[in-house]
Amino acid sequence: MLRTLRSLWRLAFIARTLARHDVLGALDELRVVPGISWLARLVFWRRAEGRPGQKLARALTDMGPSFIKLGQFLSTRADLLGEQLAADLSELQDRLPPFASHEARATIEAELGRPLDELFESFDDTPISAASIAQVHLAVTAAEDGQPAQKSAVKVLRPGIERAFERDLELLYWLAGLVERTQPRLRRFKPVAAVRLFEETVRIEMDLRMEAAAASELADNFAEDPSYSTPPIDWQRTSRRVLTMGQVGGIPLDDRAALLAAGHDLREVLTKAAAIFFKQAFRDGFFHGDQHPGNMFVDEAGNIVAVDFGIMGRLDRKTRTFLAEMLLALLARDYRRLAEIHLEAGYLPAGQPHDLFAQALRSISEPVFDRPLQEISFARLLARMLQLSESFDLPVQPQLLLLQKNMMMAEGVSRRLDPELNIWTLAEPLIEAWVVENRGPEARARGVIQDLGRTFESLPRLVADVEQVAADLTSGGLRLHPESLEALNSQGAQRSARWALWIALLALAVAALAAF
């Protein structure tokens, strides 16, 4: 009962904010607690300018950090919200007024267990950025243990952010459960499961050790590739609520004028960006999940530097193969093959009409391909394919939603830098080569060789096991039927067992070689 009262009170606050931004329709659509919505419209409603998504983004900003993150999370769900609303929410600015510097200093000292003056030679009390979860200060580390002083950026969680998130999370679970119980038409969207996924995402983002680990993993993946880099992590000055990393600089990736003034070749920059996107998504299956221009910079050498690794995405090999083959089939406009790829990946349920699905894919793709190549949005095509889920009972693929959002961001940056260029055509040769390497005859041959190698590696152990069994049989270590024991109780039986094993293994090898 107490939880319900708390949730109703918070819901009233939300309704008031939505009314002031003229987006109460978002609450009306849920059809729960209609009295709160009616009262808020009567007392607080104001007319506001802009599209529904723009007005909703402003309302979420006013509601605080948890709801800013919720809006960013929802921006990946074009399959639920529609393209325009999701696109508007993707522009949600993750900026809030900074919290006091003395609170940042206190957090650092409490987390790292040392006075700030021992940790840093200098510490700038004015943050360079303040977001919903944390803010960032510039500092210079103190020289110690033979290590020189280093220019650093120190990220500190907002005081009380965990408590605020827990409070808002309680409301979201209550509201999602109410929707599932009272609105059968909305159950297919699985609101409780969506809130659970949102919770997991934000909890990871609020542990800055996880962000440090993500940056470190990306750095390892590109250790031999100077085209992409991440700031070095200072693990001795990093904890759950504090992250210290090296300072980086450069020109924001979407600042066309500044890039040209610095003498950068925009096509070369975009070619590197396309290759980086491909390597993260397809080669490594681990990609930066928030690649907006504020997190991507171009250094003096024309290479790309990334920051802010709180949101990351992972793709298993099956999903990567599906995406690569899907993109190639799209570029070839081969819709029958595109439908087959969905079937092979298990995304098209058994019993769904294959030819009809190919026709549906054609219906959403052909209007796009009638446009000039530089205007084609493969991210939008992916979003529309995800929207086919309801018609053909396709399961939603959460791992693709974050990728689709990042594709939208990449396309937006590409068009700002060079409107005549389609970034995905730059990545097409890389994707084709990856498919050949991982799905072609050579890949299958390598798989057979690897399987055969593992088989021969296990031969000594197998032979030893058979010899031990034979020895146990002849020594009475195993109890068998007397007739069986008499038949096996001889040196000839042991030799026969070994020969039978070798013959079986030889047959296995011949069968493996025949697979070539």
N, C-alpha and C positions, 0 to 999 in steps of 0.2 A: 504493500500500500504506500509506504514511504517513497519507494522508487517511482511509483506511478505519479505521485504528487510532485516529486522533483522534476520528472520528465515533462509533466504538463506545464510547470512553471517555465522550464527552458523552452518548451514549444511555443508558449505565449510570446517570449522574447524573440524567437525566430520569426513568428508570424508578424510581429510588429516591424521587424527589419525588412522582411519581404514586402510588406505593404508600403513602406516608405520608399522602396525602390521599384514599386509597380510590378512585382513578380509573384504575387500571391497565387497565381495560377499553378506554380510548381507545387504548392501545398494542396490546392484544390484537387489536383489530379490524383493525389493519394486517397482522397475521400475518407480521411480519418479525422476525428475530432473537428467536424465542420463548424461547430460553434466558435472555436478560437479563430478560425479563418474569417468567419462572418464579422466578428467583433473587431478584428484588426483592420478589415476593409472599411468598416464604419468609422473608426476613430483615427487611424493612422495613414490611410491610403493617400498617395500623391502620384500625380502623373510624372513619368520620367521618360527621357529621350533614349533612343537606341533600340537595338534588337533585343529580343528576350534573353539571349545568351549574354550580351553585354551588361544588361541590367542585373542578371543573376550573378555575374562575376563581381559586380560592385557590392551587391548585398552580402555575398560570401566573405568578401574582404572585411566588411564592417562587423561580421559575426566572429572574426578572430582566427587564430592560427589553425585550429583543427578544421575549420570549414574552408579555409584557403586550400589546405591539403585535400579535403574532400572534393573541391571543385577541380583540382588538378587530376585527381584520380578519375573523376567522372569524364574528364576530357578525353580519356582513352576509350570511352564507351560510345563511339559513334553508332554502333549497332543498336543501342538502346535510345540514345538521345537524338539521333539524326546528325547529319554532317555539320550543318551550320551552328547548331547549339554547341556541339563538341568543339568545333573550331574556335568559337568565341571563348569558351572556357579554357582552351589551351593558351589563350593570351593572358590568363589571370596572372597578375603581377604578384610575385611572392616577396613583397616588400612591406615592412612595418616600421614604425618608429623604433629607434634603438632603445635598449634598456641601459640603465646607468652603468658607467664604467666600474664603479666600486663593486657592483654585483658581479661583473665579469672577473675582476681581480679576485674576489672572494671565492668564486667557483674554481678558478685555476688553482689557487693555493690549497683548497680543500681536496680537490681531485688528485693533484700531483704531490701533495704532502710536503711542500717546501715553500718558503717565502718567494714571492714573485721576483724580487730583486736578485735572488740566487739563480732563478731560471732564465731570466732575460736581462740583457744589458740595457735594453730600452723597450718600452711598451707604449704604443700610441693609444690614448684613452678614447679617441674618436674613431668609431668603427668605419671601415670602408664599405660595408654592406650590412643590412639588417633584414633578415628574412623571418618567416613565420616560426621556424624551429630554432634558429641560431643566428649569431652575428659574428663578423670577422674583424679582427684587429691586426694591424701590422706590428711587428716586433723584431728585435734582433736578439738571438739567443746568446747567453753568456758563454764565453770560451771556457771549456773544462775538459779534463781527461785527454788532453792533447788535441781536442777538436777545436778548430777556429770558430769565431762567432759567425752566425749565418743569418741572413735576412729571412724572416719567416712570416707566415700568415697563421694566426691563431683563431680557430673557430670555437665558439663557446655556446653551449645550449642556453636557451632562455630560462631564467629562473621560473620554477613552477610549471613548466610546459608539460611535464608528465601528468601532474594533477589535472590541468586543464583538459588534456587529451582524454584522460580517464572519465572525466565528467561528461564530455561531449560524446564519448563512445557509449556510455550508458544510455544516453538519449537515442543515439542512432540504432542500437540494438533493440531498444523498446519500440521505437517507431517501425523498424523493419519487421519485428515480430507481429505488431499490430496490423501491418499491411498484409502479411502472409495469412493471418487469421481471418481478416475481414474482406479482402479483395482478391477473390480467386483469379480474376483476369490478370493480376500483376504477379502471380506466383511464379510464372515461367521465368521471370527476371531474377528469381532467387535472391531477394533483398538481404536476408540474413547472411547468406554465403558471401554476398558482395561486401557487406560490412566487415565480415571476418577477414576477407582478403585485404580490405583497406586497413584494418587494424595491424595485420602482419607487415604491410608495407611501411606504415608509419613507425612501428616499433623498431624496425631495422634502421630507419632513418634517424631515430633518436638515440641510437648507439653509435657514437662517432668512431669507435674502434672498427665497426663494420665498414664505415666509409673509408677509413684508412686502409683496411684490407682490400677493398675493391680497387682503390688507386694503385696499391702495390701489385695486385694481380694484373691490371691493365699494363702497368709498366713492364712486368715480366713478359707479357705477351708481345710487346713491341720493343723488346730489348735490342733487337738487331735491326730495327726500322726507325731511322731518325725523323721520319715524316710525322710522327705522333709521339707526344710525351705527356707525362703527368708530373705534378710536383713531388719531390722526394718527401717521404714521411719521416718525421722525427718521433720515433716510437717512444723515446724516453720522456717526451713531453706530450704524450697522447694517452687518453683514458676514455671512459664511457661518455663523459660530458665535455671533454676538451680534445681538440685535434690540432696538432702543430705540423705544418708542412712548409716546404720552401716557397718563397715568393716567385711568382711567374709574371711575365709581362707580355705585351703584344697588342695587336689591333683586333678589336672585335670582328668576328668572322663575317658579319653582315655589313660592315662599314665600307661600302664600295669606294667612296671618295678617298678615305684615308689609305686604303690598300693601294689604289692607283697612285696617290701622291708618294707613297713609299716605294714605288717602282715594282710592285708585285704583278705578276701575270695572273689575271683572274682565272683563266682557263686552267692553268697549272695548279692553282689553289683548289679549284673545284675537282680536278682530277685526283688530287691527293685526298680530298674529303670523301669522294666516292670510293676510293680504294680502302680508306680507313673504315668506312661504314661496312663495306663488304668483308674485310678481314675480321672485324669484331663480330658481325652477325653470322657469317658463314664459316670462316676459318676457325674461330675460337668459340663461337656459341656463347659469348659473354660480351655484352655491349652496354655503353653508357646510356642510361635510361632517360636522361634529361638534357639532350643536346641542343638546347636553345642557344641563340647567339651570345647571350650573356655568360655562357659557360665555355665558349670556344674562342680561341684567339689565334692569330697568325704571328709568328715571331719574325725576327729580322731575316732569317734564312728562307722564309716562306713555308715553314712547317707549322703544324697545328698543335696547339697546347690546350689541354682540357682541365677544368676544375669542377668541383662539386660532384661527388660520387655517392650521394645518399640514395639515389634511385638507380638500380642496375637491373638489366634483364639477362635471362639465360635461355638458350635454345638447345634442345638435345639434337643429336645427329639426324634423327628421323624428321624432325621439324625443319631443320636446315635444308635437308634434301628436298622436302616438299616445297619449300619456298623457292629454292633455286629452279627446280623444274617448272614450278608454276609461273615464275617470272619469264622464263624462256618460252613457255607455251603461250603466254600472253603476248610477248613480242612477236611471235610467229602467228598470232591470231588463230591458234589451233584449239578450238573450244572442246572438241571431242577429247583430245589429249588432256586438256585442262580438267575435264570431268573425270577422266581415268585417274589422274593424279590424286584428286580428292578421294576417289574410291580406294586407291592403293594405300593412301595414308590413313585410312579408317575414318576420315572426316565425313564421308557420305554414307549414312547408315544403309545396311543391307535392306533391299526391298524398295528403295527409292529409285524412281525411273532415271536411268543413266542418261538417255537421250534428252529427256525433258530438262535435266539439270544442265546439260551442255547448251541447250537452247536458252535457258535462263542466263547462263554466263555470257552468251553472245548478246543477249538483250541489254545487259548493263555495260558491256565492253565496247561494242561497235560504235555507240554514240560518242564515246571518248576518242576512239581511233580516227574518227572523221575530222578531228581537230589537228592543227599542226603539231608535230612531234614535241616541240618545246613546251606546248601547253598541256601535254598529257600528264596526269597525276596518277602514278601507280599506287600511291598511298590511298587516294580516294577510291581507286578500283578495289584495293584490298578491303577497304571499309565496306564497300557495297557488296562484296562477296560475303563478308561476315554477316551482313544484313539478310542474306538468303537463309540464314539459320532457321528462322521461324517457318518459312514456306516449305523447306525440305527437311525439317527436324534435325538440322545439323547441330552437334554439340558446340557450344562456344569454346573457342581456344584462347584462354587467358594469356598465354605466352605470346600471342600474335598482337594483342591489343596495344601493349607498350611499344612494340616494334612499329606498328602502324602510325602511332603518334609521332615517333621519331622520324619516320619517313616523311610525314607532313612537314616537320620542322626543317628537314634537310632540303626538301623541295622549295620551301619558302626562301631559305637562304640562297639556294642556287638561282632562283629567279631574280632575287634582288641584285645579285652580283652580275649575272649574265642572262637576260630574259630570252636569249636565242638558244640557250643550251638546256638540254634535259640531262640531269645528273645521272639518271639510270642507264642512259646509253653509254656513259663512260664506264660504268661498272659491268656492262654486258659481257665483254670478253673475259673478265675475271670470273664471272659466274659460270660461263660456258666451260672454261678450263676446270673449274672446281667440280662441275657435274661430271665431266669426262674422267677426272682423276678419282672421283669417289663413287661413280656409278657405272663407268664404262667397263669394257673387257679387261683392261689392265687392272682395274680395282678389284674385279672378281678374281683374277689370277692371284693378286697379292693376298686376297683373303684365303684362297685355297692353300697357298704357300705357308701363310701364318698358321692355319689349322694343322697342316702337315708337320710344321716345325714343332708345334706344341705336342703333337702326338709322339714324335720321335724323342722329344725331351723327356717324356714320361716313360719311355721304354725301359730304362734300367730299373725304375721303381716297379713297373709291372712284372718284369722278369723275376726280380727279387721276391715279389709277393707270391708269384706262382711257385717258385722254388721252396718258399717257406711253407706254403700249403702242402706241397708234395712231401716235404720232410715231416710235417706234422702227421700226415696220413700214414707214412711208413713207420713212424715212431710211436703211434698210438695217441698222439696229442689231441686228435680229433676223434670223436666217437661216431662211427658209421655202422650201417648194417654189416654184419659179418661178410656177406657175399660181396658187397662193394669194397670192403677193406681188402679182401683176398685178391680181387681183380686189380687193385691199385698198388698192392704191397710188393713192389719190385723196383729195381733201378730202371728197368725198361719203361715202367709207367712214368717215372720222373722224366726220362728223356722224351717220351711221347708227349708229355704235357708241355715241355719246353718247345718241342718242334711244332706242336699245334698252335702255340702262342705266336711263334715267329711266322708261321704260314698265315695266320689271321692278320697279323700286322702288315705282312707283305701285300696281302689282298687289299687291305685298306689303303696302302700307298698307291697301288696300281689304280684303284678307283679314284683316288684324289687326283692323280696325274691325268686320268681320262677326262676330268672335268675341264681341262684346258681346251 
